[in-house]
Structure formats: C-alpha cells, structure tokens
Amino acid sequence: MNHLIFYDNCTAKEILEIHAQYMGKNIIESDIKKALRMVGLKNTTKKVKDFSLGMRQRLGLARAFLTKPKLLILDEPINGLDPIGIQEIRNLLLSLSKEHGITILISSHILSEISQIADKIGFIKNGEIVEQVSMKEIRRENIDLEEYFMSHFLNEIKNYEVD
C-alpha cells in the first residue's frame, strides 16, 4: 500500500463505483456505503486529492474489501502513517480478519507492529519461506518478535553480502 493511485478529482464513493465497474462485479450502492463505513471514511464528498495518507490507506482497503475477497495481500500497510493512523489501520485489519473472516497476508519490516496483528509469521529469504511460527509459540518463549528474529537470523544477517 505504499503507492496507492487514485483519480484525485473523484470522491471515495466515485472511486469505489469505478472499481466495481472495471472489476465487473454487480455491486450496489449499499455495498459501497458498507465498505466506506467499515474503513471509517465518512465524508463521501471530499475529493481524494484532499485525503491524508491515512485516508488513502483506508480507501485502498475499502477498494480491496468491496469485492469481498477471502484473502488480502498488503505491502507495508502502515508505512508513512503517524501513531494514530498506525493504530487505526491495525484495528481495522484486526476487524476485517476477525469479523469478516478475511485472511490477511502482510509484508512488513516493522516486526513490533506485525506482532500485534499476526497469528502466524513467515520469514522470507530470497523469495522462499524459510521459517513459519505462530505468535503463540514466540510468546511462550517470553520474547518479542524482534528478539525471535534476531536470535534465529542474526548469524545470517552478519554474514549477508550485498551484491
């Protein structure tokens, strides 16, 4: 969600209407209102060009949710957000997962934030998952996710060579 691109002169509602059309989905007005309400976008007359980064992130999530996916794949969804925006997006992702049964796959370098959202963690190296662990397992070790990462991958980090 680093570089969300929208038509700046459209409203959030118009963006979702356009998205529904090009996705070929039979989406009605109430679906659009529900998606906007779910992500906390209440002012549907405001142009996207006047949105904060957090509002753009929310609109991206509404656009993704509009087609009722079973899986959302997000890249760095909290990058560039202030602490309030981070907390709002975290709570929104937890809500989408728990209340709507959506599986969310998040790529992020902010391990402290991921540990507050994720049930399962996968570590990727050279495009391959090299380890999977549940947050329950990590918490049983009485360490946080960053400590877990460092204890399992520190030698690899020290020996890492940049091409």
N, C-alpha and C positions, 0 to 999 in steps of 0.2 A: 504494500500500500504506500510505497514511497512516492510514486509519481502518478497520482490519480488525475486523469484527464477528463474534464467535463466541458460542455458548452457553457462558457462563462455567463452568457446573457440569458440563460434559462434558469428557471426555479428548480428546486429539488423535485417537485412534483412533475415538472416537464421532463426532467432528466429520466425519471423512472418510467414515464409514459413512452419516451423514445426507446429506452432499454427494452421495455416489454414488446414494442413493435419489432425491433430487429432480432429479438430472441424468438419471435414467432409464437409467443405464449399468449393464451387467452386470459389476460389479466384485467380485472375490473377495478374500478375506482376504489372500492373498499380494500382491495389488496394493496394498492399503492399507499392509501392512508395508514393501513396497518403497518407496512414496512417503515414508513416515516415515523410513526408513533413508537415502534419498537426501538428505534435508534435514538429517539429523543429529538427529532427535528420537527419542531412545532410551527415555525414561521415558514409557511409554504409559499409566501410571496417574495421572499428575499432572493435576489439573484446570486448564483453560485460565485460570481466574481467578488462578492462581498462576504463570502464564508471564511471563517478561520480555518486553520489546518485541521483542528479537531472536528469541525462541522463537515469538512470534506471527507475525513476518515469515516464519519458516521454515514454520509451519503454513499460512500463506497460500500459500506456494509449493508445499507438498505438496498442498494442495487443488486448486490450479491444475494441477499435474502429473498428478494422479490420472486425469484423463480423457484423458491422452496427447495434448495439443494439439501442433499444428505451430507455433503462434505464441502467445507470452505477451506481454501488454501490461502493463507495470508503471509505476506513477506514483510517483516518488521512493522507490524501494525501500530506501534506506539512511537516510532521514530519522529522526532521533532515536536512532540507534544509536551506541554507543561505538566507538572504533577497532577493537577486536577483533571486534565484531559486523559492522562495515563490511567488514572483511577476510573474514570467514566468508561473508557474503552475496555478496560479489564472487566468491569462489572457487566458491560454489555455482552462481551464474549462469553462470560460465565452464564449469563441469562440465556443467550442463544443456544448454548450447549445443553444446559440443564432443562430449560422449559420447553425447548422446541426440538430436542433430540438431534441437533446438528453436530456432527463431528468436525472439529476444527484442527487443522494442521497449521502450525505457526513456525515460520523460520525466524529466528532471532538470535542476536548475540547478547541480549540483556537477560542473563540467566536468573537474576533475582526476580525479575518480573514474570518470567516463564514459570518459575516455581510456584507462583501464586495462582496460576491459571491451569497448568497442565496436570493431568492424571498420569500420563506416560511421557517419557523423554526418550528421544532417539538422538544419538550423536552421529554426525555425518563427517566422513573424511574422504576426500577425493570422489565425491558423488555416491558413496556407499555408506549405508548404516553400519557402523562398527560396534555399536552397543545400544541396547534398549534397556530401560529400567523404569520402574514405577516410582512416583514421588513417595509412596508409602515406604518402599524399600529404602530410599535415601533418608527419609525422616527417622526410620528405625536405627540408622547409623548415627543419629544425633548430629548430623551435619547439614549444611545447606547445599543447594545445587552447585554453587560456585566451588565450594570446598570439594564436593564429589568430583566435579570436572577436573579440578587441579590434581587431586590425588590419583585419578585414573589416567590422565593425559599429560601430566607435567613433563615427563621424560620426552614424549613425542614433541611437545611444544619447544623444549630446549634444543632438540636436535633438528628442528624444522629448518629447511633451507629454502630461501626464496630463489626462484628461477631467474 
